[in-house]
């Protein structure tokens, strides 16, 4: 398997894990009072926007040529780090 394909699979696996984390946040939100629930959903909306951006970058990577994917990697890595950090932050704030 090529490096590009391995990288795609790694990113897809991470996105799947993050999707599950967002679902856990949604489930926690349902049991909260209205004001806390609102805070949860504001955070979830931000995470969903980051998730959409990450999905878009993954699609760009999948559609890129074998030569061009390396050029996309730095931007993708940055987006993944930001998304991961935001999700960790939300998870620790809403325990």
Secondary structure, DSSP 4 states (H G I P E B T S, - for coil): --HHHHHHHHHHHHHHHHHHHHHHHHHHHHTS-HHHHHHHHHHHHHHHHHHHHHHHHHHHHHHS-TTTHHHHHHHHHHHHHHHHHHHHHHHHHT-
